[in-house]
Amino acid sequence: MTMKYKQITIEDIDYFVSICPHDQVNTDAESLLKYSKDETEDLMMLPQLVLKPNKVEQVSLIMKYCNKHNIPVTPRGAGTGLSGGALPLHGGIVLSTEKLNRVLEIDERNLQATVEPGVINQIFQDEVAKKGLFYPPDPASRGSCFLGGNIAHCSGGPRAVKYGVTRDYVLNLEVVLPNGEIIWTGANTLKNSTGYSLTHLMIGSEGTLGIVTKIVFKLIPLPQKNVLMLVPFNNAEKACEAVAAVFYKGIVPSAMEFMERDAIDWALKYVDGINLEVDDLVQAHLLIELDGNDLDVLLKEAEMVAEVVEQFECGEILFADSEAQKQNLWKMRRSVAEAVKSNSVYKEEDTVVKRAELPKLLKGVKEIGNKYGFKSVCYGHAGDGNLHVNIIKGDLSDEIWNEEITKGIAEIFQLCVNLGGTISGEHGIGLVQKKYLDIAQSKAQIDLQIGIKKVFDPNNILNPGKIFNV
């Protein structure tokens, strides 16, 4: 695939203005700077042009033109990604989906909804909740991330442990291909065994195969009750050991989150208004939620969970006794990433293993950190075996940060694979993790995926340079 792309000219801009209103075509320095970053470390890559279409027909014409003239296009949602997937590596155009932001239909009879990709996750959840329905995938950034970005990375979030990830709720997608053609990938049915599953191929493809312009989700009834527990442990590995034991007991929490001591301390400093005292000896917490429609049943399950975690030397369990306290505990958990970011430059690795291997993963991460001289702050979706490892720069030199730390990251990823896991659970490969992809996948696997990319995008104009070195 060629990497020699056309530089955008006045004639190109004139064409885009002819199909999009002026306010959807941005060339000013402020806009270019804004869309040169996402939440990935401290990287910045300037586009030449930012387009904000609000109709699928505009997206189609943009892609057709760019494919013909060899102009690279980087699709972008809310810019909350952590793998560099929305960074315009080769300049060109950033195509923002922010104006494709309508909830088109909530079909209560069939428990389905049709939305555009620029709808914010939490807004969608709130809209369907008004009708007694539930869309479970809820990333930490749910208050700002777009559903299209969730599709691109197959996002999960805390409640994936019970309810599954984004792909488990997608029935059908409207997609604009790199050549401008508009297709639907499946059918609005619960079963579909008609040819290859293009829908599932698109989910997690990180904007490299097509641009999603409509999504048909399935929904489920909204659980009416929940119980939330915060469980302290004086030993972080013991906290990890308790995770699998809860499931072995036959209990499936709706969320089971792990937070190391530093994660909690930094979050409490970062977020105002949360009153939580943490004993000096506590090294980790599990935040455990149970949900359903019968409070008595949930309280009995909570008692069973308490009996299990007590076997792993936990401290006094906090049961959230009000909706406000529940919201504060979740606010604390969802603020951890921002709290870490506010403290230091960092690299966040999205490791995932089988949940019973989580103690070995945590222990190994700390040992690798000691070997290479870096501090890590760990938290994540313990019920899924998904540990977010935040490597803190602190006072490390730029030389060590840019050279030695990558060796440590490679060892962490190799540990994941050795434990039967892989190198990303929900953040994707994007730009920053692609050099590690061969740790998790064979040459045959990678070559097959590159071949698929070539079929969809023979001119390599759509999000080029992401996932693979092509």
Buried (B, 14 or more C-beta within 10 A) or exposed (E): BEEEBBEBEEEBBEBBEEBBEEEBBBBEEEBBEBBBBBBBBEBEBBBBBBBBBBBBBBBBBBBBBBBEBBBBBBBBBBBBBBBBBBBBBBBBBBBBBBBBBEBEEBBEEEBBBBBBBBBBBBBBBEBBEEEEBBBBBBBBBBBBBBBBBBBBBBBBBBBBBBBEBBBBBBBBBBBBBBBBEBEBBBEBEEEBEEEEBBBBBBBBBBBBBBBBBBBBBBBEEBBEBBBBBBBBBBBBBBBBBBBBBBBEEEBBBBBBBBBBBBBBBBBBEBBEEBEBEBEEEBBBBBBBBBBBEEEEEBBEBBEBBBEBBEEBEBBEBBEBEEEEBBEBBBEBBBBBBBBBBEBBBBBBBBBBBBBBBBBBBBBBBBEBBEEBEBBBBBBBBBBBBBBBBBBBBEEBEEEBBEEBBBEBBBBBBBBBBEBEBBBBBBBBBBBBBBEBBEBBBEEEEBEEBBEBBEEBBEBBBBBBBBBBEB
